[in-house]
């Protein structure tokens, strides 16, 4: 997936005064995972609301299923990202 890159602060990444363009797959996945449901007006169902998993007991399969659902909703293929993601249970 090619698009406009963001820096670590979430601002446009500029190189020589111009926007940087490159592979945005991981960046887009991170943005989706940071969303809470209702946080994006264009798609109020998008957003896995991961805070509830952090605060409570969860099953690893439930967590991964939640990520897959929201990645699919955003047009991101989970299989391309699974090597970057580590999920551990409490």
C-alpha positions as CSV (number, residue, x, y, z in Angstrom):
1,X,0.0,0.0,0.0
2,X,1.6,3.3,-1.1
3,X,0.6,6.6,0.4
4,X,1.7,9.7,2.4
5,X,4.0,8.9,5.3
6,X,3.6,10.2,8.8
7,X,6.5,10.8,11.3
8,X,6.5,9.3,14.8
9,X,4.4,12.2,16.1
10,X,1.7,11.6,13.5
11,X,2.5,14.7,11.5
12,X,3.4,14.7,7.8
13,X,6.9,13.4,7.1
14,X,8.7,16.0,5.1
15,X,11.9,15.4,3.1
16,X,13.4,18.5,1.5
17,X,10.2,20.5,2.2
18,X,8.1,17.9,0.4
19,X,5.7,15.2,1.6
20,X,7.2,11.7,1.7
21,X,5.5,8.9,-0.1
22,X,6.1,5.2,0.6
23,X,4.7,2.0,2.0
24,X,2.0,2.8,4.5
25,X,0.8,-0.7,5.4
26,X,2.2,-0.8,9.0
27,X,1.4,2.9,9.5
28,X,-2.2,2.4,8.5
29,X,-2.6,-0.7,10.7
30,X,-1.3,1.2,13.7
31,X,-3.8,4.0,13.1
32,X,-6.6,1.5,12.9
33,X,-5.5,-0.2,16.1
34,X,-5.4,3.2,17.9
35,X,-9.0,3.9,17.1
36,X,-12.0,3.5,19.4
37,X,-15.3,2.7,18.0
38,X,-17.1,5.9,17.1
39,X,-13.9,7.8,16.7
40,X,-14.1,8.1,13.0
41,X,-17.2,9.8,11.7
42,X,-16.9,8.3,8.2
43,X,-17.1,4.8,9.7
44,X,-18.3,4.8,13.3
45,X,-18.0,1.0,13.6
46,X,-14.2,1.1,12.7
47,X,-12.0,0.9,15.8
48,X,-11.2,-2.2,17.9
49,X,-11.3,-0.2,21.2
50,X,-8.3,-2.2,22.5
51,X,-8.2,-0.5,25.9
52,X,-10.9,-2.8,27.1
53,X,-8.6,-5.8,26.3
54,X,-5.8,-4.2,28.2
55,X,-7.9,-3.5,31.3
56,X,-9.6,-6.8,31.5
57,X,-8.9,-10.5,31.0
58,X,-8.9,-11.5,27.4
59,X,-8.3,-14.5,25.3
60,X,-5.6,-14.2,22.6
61,X,-7.9,-15.5,19.9
62,X,-10.6,-12.9,20.8
63,X,-8.0,-10.2,20.5
64,X,-6.7,-11.4,17.2
65,X,-10.2,-11.8,15.8
66,X,-11.0,-8.2,16.8
67,X,-7.9,-7.0,14.9
68,X,-8.8,-9.0,11.8
69,X,-12.3,-7.7,11.7
70,X,-11.2,-4.1,11.9
71,X,-8.3,-4.5,9.5
72,X,-10.7,-6.0,7.0
73,X,-13.1,-3.1,7.5
74,X,-10.2,-0.7,6.7
75,X,-9.1,-2.7,3.7
76,X,-5.9,-4.1,5.3
77,X,-4.8,-7.7,5.0
78,X,-4.0,-9.2,8.4
79,X,-1.8,-11.9,6.8
80,X,0.6,-9.2,5.5
81,X,1.0,-7.9,9.1
82,X,1.0,-10.9,11.3
83,X,4.8,-11.0,11.4
84,X,4.8,-7.5,12.9
85,X,2.3,-8.3,15.6
86,X,2.9,-10.1,18.9
87,X,0.0,-10.8,21.2
88,X,0.6,-12.2,24.7
89,X,-2.0,-13.1,27.3
90,X,-1.9,-11.8,30.9
